């Protein structure tokens, strides 16, 4: 078992979650329990699943949670695109967050490949 805080992928995902919270502060109040909540939950889910996977006993379990994190990252990617298209998210904020998500997805894919090769 390793400390999830030492993983670069978790650090990057955590940074995306923090930036996502800040970027959604200005969303309409009518979206607080809708899109704002959904975006924030997806952003937290990425780093939370990486952390939970680290606490599991095997590489197979860890890989399963990394795959869930990948799904949450894809969900977040879409929800931010929707937010931009609805005019809730500035294009430059969307671009910044989108780059962070792509970086996390690449890191997740590399780690999954390594775990599968080691199995």
N, C-alpha and C positions, 0 to 999 in steps of 0.2 A: 504494500500500500504506500502510495506516495502523497505528498502534500500538493493538492491541486493548485495552490498559489504559486508553485514553482514552474508550472507549465506555461509556456509562452502562449499557447492557444487560449488558455483560460484568461491570461492577462489581457490579451487582445479582445476577447469576448466581453470581459468585464468593462473594458474601456468603451466598447460599442454600447453596452447597456447604460453606462453613465451618460454618454453623449445623447443617447436616445431619450432618456428622461428629460434632459435639458431641452432638446429639440421639440418635445411634445408639450412643454409648459404653456406655450401660446396657442395650443389648439382650442377650438371653440368649446365652451362649457357644455354644450349639448352633446359633445363627443366623449365626455369624461368617462362614462360607463360603456362606451362603444369602442370606437377605433383607438382612442388614447389608451384605454385599458388593455385592449388586445395587443397593441404594439408593445407596450411595456412588458406585458406578460411573455410575449415571444422573445423579447430581448433578454429578459432575465432567465428564461428557460434554456437559452444556449449555454450560458456559463454555469447555471445550476446543474444541468445534465452532465457537463464535463466534471464538475465537482463530485456529483453523486457517483459517476462511473469510477472515479479515482478511489472511492471508498469501497468498491466491490472487490471481491476476492480473486477474480480471474481476468485475463486479457479478453476473454470472450464476453464477459459481462461489461467490461470497460468499453469494448467496441460497440456493443449494443447501445449504450448510453451516448457514445459519440455520434452514432447514426441518428439518434433522436435529436441531439443537438444540431446536427446538419439539417434535419427537417424544420426545426424551429428557426434556424438561420434563413432558410428559404421562405418560410412564412413571413418573417420580419422583412425580408427583401421586398416581397409583394406589398405588404401593408404600407411600407414607406413609399413605394411607387404610387399606390393609391392616394396616399396623403398628399404627395406632390401634385398629382393630377387633379385633386379636389381643391388645391390651393391652400392647404393647411400647412404645408412644409415648403420652405423656400428651396428653390432648385439647388443652390449651393450647399445647403444643409443636407439635402437628399444625396447629392454627389459625395459629400464627405462621409456620410453614414454608409452609403452603398459601397464605397471603397473599403471601409472597415469590415463590412460583412463579407465581401469577396475575399479579403485577406483571411478572415476566420474560416471561411469555407475551404479555402486552399489548405490551410493548416490542418483542419479536421480531416480532409481527404488524405493528406500525407501521413498523418498519424494512424488513420484507419488502415492504410496500405501497409504500413510498417507492422502494425499489430497482426494483421492477417498473414503477412509473410513469416512472422515469428511463430505462428500457430502450427 
